[in-house]
Amino acid sequence: MDQTGKVRFMMLPRHLQSSRADSGDYWPGFVDALATLLLVIVFLLVIFTAGQFALSQALTGRDEQLAELNARLFTLAEELNLARGRNEELSLRVSNLTEENEALNERNLGLTRQIETLQADLAATRIRLDEETALTEQSLAAIAQLNNQMALLRDELTRLNTVLNAAEAREAELEAEVVNLGRRLNAALASEAARLARYRSEFFGRLVEVLGERSGVRVVGDRFVFETDVLFASGSAELSAQGRASLTPIAAAIIQLTNEIPDDLDWVLRVDGHTDRVPVGPSAGFESNWALSTARSLSVINYFEDRGAPSRRLLAAGFGEHYPLIEGRTAEAYARNRRIELKLTAR
């Protein structure tokens, strides 16, 4: 192809050039595809950046809400403490006013009796004076003295009645204030119980997730129950290797729970020991099922302490053969009743 033919070829449209070209030049198509791919990647990067920004804004708002909730919880705790102190002070004042009221009633009764006695004396004196033909100066003085005494007693009685009425009105106001404070205190305690119930639910949910479907472990109401055959040998209060392995994740959950629950919420994890109704044998080294159940509860708590759980959040209790889960004398009932229960409760 001469030079003039080459120029004419270059001036033709691309699709005509492609049809005229014998070499099969595909480079422009690759360039177009690469440009489209770059546009898609840039679009995806823009969407990812916008999503990251929206997620950071949502997390920032959540942190601010948590800080505000913690401040409100601290304020409620202070108001609760002030209400308790005010309640005690008002109860003491009500008690003092009640004692003063009783003293005033006794004094009022005494004055009333004195007035009745004086009135009787005055009536008797008047009868005697009427019977006499002439009143002497001594009799007139006695009558005047009695009249003065009666007037003074009436004034004192009026004053005491006024004081008594004021005390009764104040006592009614204080009783109403005590009732109001009691309602507020009950509402605050109900709020504390609701908060503790939420943490109890999370704690038990975490234990169920950690322990899975292990046999001899179940949730009964608000308690987490281990059959003691999983933890102890028969008649023993020493944890078995299997028992320590089962309690290890629970100790870790207790430590995590201690870090999550606010300090103003006073709680304990109560470890209750239970046995079956079969009396413990003398060879086991325990005087009764009470002693065995308590010793097993203490063994669990000691193991939790060894794993780092705080001692002030643990409470041991032994119930012996009392409070069985299943009535009966079968082997299955005995196995179900031999248990260790964990209960998250207020102190």
Protein Blocks (a to p, Z undefined) as FASTA:
>chain_A
ZZklmmmmmmpcfklmmmmpmnlpaklmmmmmmmmmmmmmmmmmmmmmmmmmmmmmmmmm
mmmmmmmmmmmmmmmmmmmmmmmmmmmmmmmmmmmmmmmmmmmmmmmmmmmmmmmmmmmm
mmmmmmmmmmpmbdcfklmmmmmmmmmmmmmmmmmmmmmmmmmmmmmmmmmmmmmmmmmm
mmmmmmmmmmmmmmmmmmmmmmmmmmmmmnmmaehiacehjaccddfklmpcehiabdcf
klmmmmmmmmmmmmmmmmmpcfklccdddddddddfbdcdfklopabfklmmmmmmmmmm
mmmmmnopafklgccddekjghifbgcjbfklmmmmpccddddddZZ
